[in-house]
Amino acid sequence: MKQLLIYGLAFLVIGAGYYFYKKPKYIYGESAPNFKSTTPEGKTLSLSDFKGQLILLDFWGSWCPPCRQESPDLVKLHQKFHGKSFKKATNFDILSVGIETDKSRWINAIQKDNLYWPNHVSGMQRLKDPIALLYGVREIPTKYLIDEKGMIIAVNPTFSELNEMLTQQLQ
């Protein structure tokens, strides 16, 4: 009986630790912190450049199979909503943050997966990237949907949820 109690307690502690490890740093209703980073071409982008738009902040990696499997869904989402008229926002766009160390592999993945939007940034420091640290990213893919005022309106939504949320925002 004592051994069963010890195993149960250990399971509870491990489960709680895993929950808090995976828990996002920011939640719905909080302000998305601004950042600056560099595109593959060396241009500086910041989150504040997208003020007034609905932005999907997507943390991904060229080396991450689940991230790469999501690429077609990201492309479809961008094709469906980019350039549309929204009730409050001027546009929808994706800002992809590469959790990378190999620039050529990152660029090749962007091209191969047809991630054609120009908003790709990376500090080339994997999970030690300043943006990943700022947002508390511990695993990828991780996504934040940010509204036109810079407020987080969803954390790690499914593509079905994103489609529904963005559809509701259309004029």
C-alpha positions in Angstrom: 0.0 0.0 0.0 2.8 2.4 0.9 4.6 1.7 -2.4 1.3 2.4 -4.3 1.0 5.7 -2.5 4.6 6.6 -3.4 4.0 5.8 -7.1 0.8 7.8 -7.1 2.5 10.8 -5.5 5.4 10.6 -8.0 3.0 10.4 -10.9 1.2 13.5 -9.6 4.4 15.5 -9.2 5.7 14.5 -12.6 2.3 15.3 -14.2 2.2 18.7 -12.5 5.7 19.5 -13.5 5.0 18.6 -17.1 1.9 20.7 -17.1 3.7 23.8 -15.8 6.6 23.2 -18.2 4.3 23.2 -21.2 2.1 26.0 -20.0 2.6 29.1 -22.2 4.1 32.2 -20.7 1.3 34.4 -22.0 -2.4 33.7 -22.1 -5.5 35.1 -23.7 -6.1 38.8 -23.0 -2.5 39.7 -22.3 -0.5 42.1 -24.4 1.9 40.4 -26.8 5.4 41.7 -26.0 7.2 43.4 -28.9 10.5 42.1 -30.3 12.9 42.7 -33.2 14.6 40.0 -35.2 16.2 39.4 -38.6 14.8 38.0 -41.8 16.9 35.6 -44.0 17.7 38.7 -46.2 19.0 40.6 -43.2 16.0 43.0 -42.8 14.9 43.8 -39.3 11.2 43.1 -38.5 9.4 43.7 -35.2 6.0 42.7 -34.0 5.0 46.3 -33.8 5.4 46.5 -37.6 2.1 44.6 -37.8 0.0 46.8 -35.5 -3.5 47.0 -36.8 -3.4 43.5 -38.3 -4.4 40.1 -37.0 -1.1 38.2 -36.7 -0.4 34.5 -36.2 3.0 34.3 -34.4 4.2 30.9 -35.4 7.3 29.3 -33.7 8.5 26.4 -35.8 11.7 24.7 -37.0 13.0 23.2 -40.2 14.1 20.1 -38.2 10.7 19.6 -36.5 8.5 17.0 -38.2 5.2 18.3 -36.5 6.0 21.8 -37.6 6.7 20.7 -41.2 3.4 18.7 -41.2 1.6 21.9 -40.4 3.1 23.9 -43.3 0.3 23.1 -45.8 -2.4 24.2 -43.2 -0.4 27.5 -42.6 -0.3 28.1 -46.4 -4.1 27.5 -46.7 -4.8 29.8 -43.8 -2.7 32.6 -45.3 -4.2 32.1 -48.7 -7.7 32.2 -47.3 -7.4 35.3 -45.0 -4.5 37.4 -46.2 -5.8 40.6 -47.9 -9.4 40.2 -46.7 -11.4 42.9 -45.0 -11.9 42.5 -41.3 -14.2 44.2 -38.8 -11.4 45.9 -36.9 -8.1 44.7 -38.4 -6.6 45.9 -41.7 -5.3 42.4 -42.7 -4.2 39.0 -41.5 -0.6 37.8 -41.8 1.8 35.2 -40.4 5.0 36.1 -38.6 7.1 32.9 -38.5 9.9 32.6 -36.0 12.4 30.0 -36.9 13.8 28.1 -34.0 17.0 27.3 -35.9 20.8 27.1 -35.9 21.3 26.4 -39.6 20.4 29.3 -41.9 20.6 27.4 -45.2 18.4 24.5 -43.8 15.9 27.2 -42.6 15.8 28.9 -46.0 15.4 25.6 -47.8 12.5 24.6 -45.6 10.7 27.9 -46.2 11.1 27.4 -50.0 10.3 23.6 -50.0 7.1 24.1 -47.8 6.0 27.1 -49.9 5.9 29.4 -46.9 5.7 32.4 -49.3 4.9 35.2 -46.9 8.0 37.4 -46.3 7.7 37.5 -42.6 10.3 35.0 -41.4 12.7 35.8 -38.6 15.3 33.9 -36.6 18.1 34.7 -34.2 19.7 31.3 -35.1 19.8 30.3 -31.4 17.2 27.5 -31.3 15.2 27.7 -28.0 17.7 30.3 -26.7 16.5 32.7 -29.3 15.5 36.0 -27.6 12.0 35.8 -29.0 11.5 32.2 -27.8 12.8 33.1 -24.4 10.5 36.2 -24.3 7.5 34.1 -25.1 8.5 31.2 -23.0 8.6 28.7 -25.9 9.8 25.4 -24.7 8.5 23.2 -27.5 7.4 23.8 -31.1 5.2 24.3 -32.9 3.8 27.0 -30.7 1.4 29.6 -31.9 -0.1 32.9 -30.7 -2.9 34.7 -32.4 -2.6 38.4 -31.8 -5.3 41.0 -32.6 -5.0 44.4 -34.2 -4.3 46.1 -30.8 -1.4 43.7 -30.0 -3.5 41.5 -27.5 -3.2 37.8 -27.4 -6.5 36.3 -28.4 -5.5 32.6 -28.7 -2.6 30.4 -27.6 -1.9 27.2 -29.6 -5.2 27.2 -31.4 -5.9 24.3 -33.8 -6.3 25.2 -37.4 -10.0 24.6 -37.1 -10.2 27.1 -34.3 -8.1 29.6 -36.2 -10.3 29.3 -39.2 -13.4 29.9 -37.1 -11.9 32.8 -35.2 -10.7 34.5 -38.4 -14.0 33.9 -40.2 -15.8 35.6 -37.3 -13.5 38.6 -37.7 -14.3 39.1 -41.4 -16.5 42.0 -42.4 
